[in-house]
Amino acid sequence: MKTQDFDIAAAREQALSLVAQVLDEAARRNADAAEVSVGRSYGFSATVRMGEVETLEHENDQDFVLTVYFGKRKASVSSSDLRAASVADMVAAACAIAGEVSEDECAGLCDPDDLAAAVADLDLDRPWSLDIAAAVELATECEDSARAAPEIVNSEGASVNTVRALHCYGNSHGFSGGWSGTRHGISCLVVAGDDNGMQRDGWYSLNRYSPRLETPAQVGARAAERAVRRLGARKIASCKAPVLFVPEMARTLFACFVSAVSGPALYRKTTFLQDTLGKRVFPEWLCMDEEPLIPGGLHSAPFDLDGVGTRAHAVVRDGVLDSYVLDSYSARRLGLHTTGNAGGVRNLAVRSNAGGFDDLVAEMGSGLVVTELIGSGINPVTGDYSQGAAGFWVENGALAYPVEEITVAGNLKDMFASVARAGDDVDERASIRCGSLLLPEMTVAGK
Amino acid sequence: MAKALDLAKENLLESSGLDENSIGGVLSSLMVPGVDDAELYFQHSRSESWSLEDGIVKEAGFGVARGVGVRAVAGEKTGFAYSDEIVLPALMDAGAAARAIVQSGGDGQLQAWRKSGRRDLYPEDNPAASMGAPEKVALLRSMDEAARRADARVKQVMVSLSGTHDIVLVAAADGTLTADVRPLVRLNAIVVAEDGGLKERGVSGAGGRFDYNTLLERHDPRELVEEAVRYALLNLEAVPAPAGEMVVVLGPGWPGVLLHEAIGHGLEGDFCRKGTSAFSNRIGERVAAAEVTVVDDGTLPDRRGSLNMDDEGMPTQCTTLIENGVLKGYMQDKLNARLMGAAPTGNGRRQSYAHLPMPRMTNTYMLPGRHDPDEIIRSVDRGIYAANFGGGQVDITSGKFVFSACEAYRIEGGKIAAPVKGVSLVGNGPDVLTRVSLVGNDLKLDDGIGTCGKNGQMVPVGVGQPTMRVDGLTVGGTA
């Protein structure tokens, strides 16, 4: 069983015919407009733990989501049951529910002029000629490499997975299109131990093209190194200190920024960045561009969930907010134009003004490196920020010792305005691409 | 019991042309030599949601998830596949994929079907049908009006009502053939208040395994939304919280999230079997103050975390995790119980047919102690009173956990003083309960709002505790 054997062309034809069938059925039931998306995904993952196969999981998903409009009233239904009779029942259910809700002036499909003119081929579908036996072999190699480190005393396992997914969308403006993409990953999570206790950490590599993945041995070695360096972590005294977020944590701060300038937060007026379009949010050197059309990009997509063509554009220019993050509905609510962001940002790149992680540690001199954040202590309305953290204390421009059981706190508005450095150690695995981020001061709570 | 099984058979098997014989055939094909257990998990889940914003109900939705998960277990190995189509060829394909964990072929032995007795903790009817659409719309509108009437500073109200009806059938090679029909409803309110350019939000909610009418009998919708207003207004006045380690008094009810994070996850059988939990191999050790007893109880009538049976068809139970400060037991699913030589505890749960089961909590709470809650507050000279919480998270290996307070006050000279802004509190799971110095006599369970995430799978859970004093948690403020 290989993902390349999954007949994507046939699946796409079936999905587009389901799109047409659902739109016809909605029209037959007198809906004024309708839109439907159909998803399919197919793949598997193999997990090896302590040298033995632990799980083989096969993924085979299908679903559709339909929204119908009767004038300014709308209702949505979703289902994994694609039997013809069930689909017809779901369309009927959507039409019935729509009659019960109130009119919403802004409800409706996207503006027809915004629809993707053509579905760009972004070269996102590159199946991996991998069968389960080969996946098990790679996962074993990955975990072996991690367990080779003498301090690694236990393992949560190494996994290799590959998925091929199809995304089709159509609406009653006459638009209908689909695209497919692959996603391959190697991950490893291990436990290091000594007399003081255990520490767990891991690493993963993720790409649409399997040749671009880090090797299993590299992933395993990095997982081990990350777990081992946490051994002997201690609590530090409460203080105010500079804080350097590694790329995986820095992007969680930018994710707060993205949701704070996104449509729903703006039209609900539930954001600490209300009315900041054209205003300074970051220091003057900081720029952020969305690049949704990068060929082979992990988060690239030719059109958004409204069927709107995605396009490269600046979000932050010279520290000033240049564009909100909007879908068609929220744009209409705000009297603005959609930015092609139904479904979120795609490859949002934060431009760097510094070297890599080591350079930033050296520049910081002394302070805190944050490698892990846990909890839900972020208030999107006020920007108040307080999260559990683990990482390293830095002295004389070098990592001195690991720390844990502390919090870092501040206010996101002040944190954004004060960013000192964005590193060039950019992590391309997530929809927000950024390097390490240095903030001059946060409150650290410990002993 | 018979009713749930009949309903599940009709909905999941007969409508797909299947019966006990044909699913027995699939299980038999899975039981090749070397396979210890094989299981089919059929599910048909229907859910609806209604939401109000800007004073009008403008969003409503309905969803169906239907499919079957097929699992083969051999020693520590698990093969798993699922299908959104409940038809025999898809079942056989999924079965072939799942049993690929062992290389050999040939049909194995099945145990005769064993139809077990079952609890009756909640009604079987679809909650969505318990109230008409116009009444649902009117309910949400009345809550919007109540919030705006409560205080002129209320600027935004978002209220939602949702209900799920879940029919599951479990058939396993060990003879398990059982079903459960599970209702789950939830009412939620988010309020934003504004005063002098400052904005704050308040959140409240309630739910359980019953229909909408019971929900409204138990929780007055006006009081529920007024509670959200109260939080929002309180937070408008809140001052920055202090930073550092201090005495923290936790309020009753939902603050039991602390137990869920600090010790609950670390006592799940999978982590303990693998030795990756900070609590591994510590049964019989003292892990808490003598006054502390903690249980996980899936058998409480109509609670959000309760189940008649778990997702492996095992009856749920009340499991003592900590008794008078001593670690007593772990929470198990079938796989981990077998590998650890322990009995299953009815904690095998899964998000859906498309996910593998694993040990999960149900309703986790601390039994009441002897102290009056006011006496506990009076005992603290300087500290924090955390009356209500947001969510939490734990690293089960290092044992470090965090949770966020959304309603908190300073305690000064034994009295509750100024409200402080929401903060995270961090601690160390294996020793936090040893720092519990006073346990209140006011045990309260949460209002039915909890959802727990583990390995990317979400399941509904409950928590609870009495008021409790902890001598030393790190408070993550800025002041």
Boltz contact constraints between the chains, C-beta under 6 A:
constraints:
  - contact:
      token1: [A, 53]
      token2: [B, 77]
      max_distance: 6.0
  - contact:
      token1: [A, 55]
      token2: [B, 78]
      max_distance: 6.0
  - contact:
      token1: [A, 56]
      token2: [B, 79]
      max_distance: 6.0
  - contact:
      token1: [A, 56]
      token2: [B, 101]
      max_distance: 6.0
  - contact:
      token1: [A, 57]
      token2: [B, 80]
      max_distance: 6.0
  - contact:
      token1: [A, 58]
      token2: [B, 81]
      max_distance: 6.0
  - contact:
      token1: [A, 58]
      token2: [B, 97]
      max_distance: 6.0
  - contact:
      token1: [A, 62]
      token2: [B, 84]
      max_distance: 6.0
  - contact:
      token1: [A, 75]
      token2: [B, 60]
      max_distance: 6.0
  - contact:
      token1: [A, 76]
      token2: [B, 61]
      max_distance: 6.0
  - contact:
      token1: [A, 77]
      token2: [B, 62]
      max_distance: 6.0
  - contact:
      token1: [A, 78]
      token2: [B, 63]
      max_distance: 6.0
  - contact:
      token1: [A, 79]
      token2: [B, 64]
      max_distance: 6.0
  - contact:
      token1: [A, 80]
      token2: [B, 65]
      max_distance: 6.0
  - contact:
      token1: [A, 80]
      token2: [B, 66]
      max_distance: 6.0
  - contact:
      token1: [A, 80]
      token2: [B, 84]
      max_distance: 6.0
  - contact:
      token1: [A, 81]
      token2: [B, 64]
      max_distance: 6.0
  - contact:
      token1: [A, 81]
      token2: [B, 66]
      max_distance: 6.0
  - contact:
      token1: [A, 93]
      token2: [B, 62]
      max_distance: 6.0
  - contact:
      token1: [A, 97]
      token2: [B, 60]
      max_distance: 6.0
  - contact:
      token1: [A, 100]
      token2: [B, 133]
      max_distance: 6.0
  - contact:
      token1: [A, 101]
      token2: [B, 57]
      max_distance: 6.0
  - contact:
      token1: [A, 101]
      token2: [B, 58]
      max_distance: 6.0
  - contact:
      token1: [A, 101]
      token2: [B, 60]
      max_distance: 6.0
  - contact:
      token1: [A, 102]
      token2: [B, 56]
      max_distance: 6.0
  - contact:
      token1: [A, 102]
      token2: [B, 57]
      max_distance: 6.0
  - contact:
      token1: [A, 102]
      token2: [B, 58]
      max_distance: 6.0
  - contact:
      token1: [A, 104]
      token2: [B, 58]
      max_distance: 6.0
  - contact:
      token1: [A, 154]
      token2: [B, 275]
      max_distance: 6.0
  - contact:
      token1: [A, 154]
      token2: [B, 276]
      max_distance: 6.0
  - contact:
      token1: [A, 191]
      token2: [B, 276]
      max_distance: 6.0
  - contact:
      token1: [A, 191]
      token2: [B, 397]
      max_distance: 6.0
  - contact:
      token1: [A, 198]
      token2: [B, 397]
      max_distance: 6.0
  - contact:
      token1: [A, 199]
      token2: [B, 398]
      max_distance: 6.0
  - contact:
      token1: [A, 200]
      token2: [B, 397]
      max_distance: 6.0
  - contact:
      token1: [A, 238]
      token2: [B, 243]
      max_distance: 6.0
  - contact:
      token1: [A, 238]
      token2: [B, 244]
      max_distance: 6.0
  - contact:
      token1: [A, 268]
      token2: [B, 156]
      max_distance: 6.0
  - contact:
      token1: [A, 270]
      token2: [B, 192]
      max_distance: 6.0
  - contact:
      token1: [A, 374]
      token2: [B, 393]
      max_distance: 6.0
  - contact:
      token1: [A, 374]
      token2: [B, 402]
      max_distance: 6.0
  - contact:
      token1: [A, 375]
      token2: [B, 393]
      max_distance: 6.0
  - contact:
      token1: [A, 375]
      token2: [B, 402]
      max_distance: 6.0
  - contact:
      token1: [A, 375]
      token2: [B, 404]
      max_distance: 6.0
  - contact:
      token1: [A, 375]
      token2: [B, 424]
      max_distance: 6.0
  - contact:
      token1: [A, 376]
      token2: [B, 390]
      max_distance: 6.0
  - contact:
      token1: [A, 376]
      token2: [B, 391]
      max_distance: 6.0
  - contact:
      token1: [A, 376]
      token2: [B, 404]
      max_distance: 6.0
  - contact:
      token1: [A, 377]
      token2: [B, 404]
      max_distance: 6.0
  - contact:
      token1: [A, 377]
      token2: [B, 424]
      max_distance: 6.0
  - contact:
      token1: [A, 379]
      token2: [B, 422]
      max_distance: 6.0
  - contact:
      token1: [A, 381]
      token2: [B, 199]
      max_distance: 6.0
  - contact:
      token1: [A, 381]
      token2: [B, 201]
      max_distance: 6.0
  - contact:
      token1: [A, 384]
      token2: [B, 421]
      max_distance: 6.0
  - contact:
      token1: [A, 386]
      token2: [B, 423]
      max_distance: 6.0
  - contact:
      token1: [A, 386]
      token2: [B, 424]
      max_distance: 6.0
  - contact:
      token1: [A, 386]
      token2: [B, 476]
      max_distance: 6.0
  - contact:
      token1: [A, 387]
      token2: [B, 424]
      max_distance: 6.0
  - contact:
      token1: [A, 388]
      token2: [B, 402]
      max_distance: 6.0
  - contact:
      token1: [A, 388]
      token2: [B, 424]
      max_distance: 6.0
  - contact:
      token1: [A, 388]
      token2: [B, 426]
      max_distance: 6.0
  - contact:
      token1: [A, 404]
      token2: [B, 400]
      max_distance: 6.0
  - contact:
      token1: [A, 405]
      token2: [B, 400]
      max_distance: 6.0
  - contact:
      token1: [A, 405]
      token2: [B, 426]
      max_distance: 6.0
  - contact:
      token1: [A, 405]
      token2: [B, 428]
      max_distance: 6.0
  - contact:
      token1: [A, 407]
      token2: [B, 424]
      max_distance: 6.0
  - contact:
      token1: [A, 407]
      token2: [B, 426]
      max_distance: 6.0
  - contact:
      token1: [A, 407]
      token2: [B, 476]
      max_distance: 6.0
  - contact:
      token1: [A, 409]
      token2: [B, 476]
      max_distance: 6.0
  - contact:
      token1: [A, 409]
      token2: [B, 478]
      max_distance: 6.0
  - contact:
      token1: [A, 443]
      token2: [B, 243]
      max_distance: 6.0
  - contact:
      token1: [A, 443]
      token2: [B, 478]
      max_distance: 6.0
  - contact:
      token1: [A, 445]
      token2: [B, 243]
      max_distance: 6.0
  - contact:
      token1: [A, 445]
      token2: [B, 244]
      max_distance: 6.0
  - contact:
      token1: [A, 445]
      token2: [B, 474]
      max_distance: 6.0
  - contact:
      token1: [A, 445]
      token2: [B, 476]
      max_distance: 6.0
  - contact:
      token1: [A, 447]
      token2: [B, 245]
      max_distance: 6.0
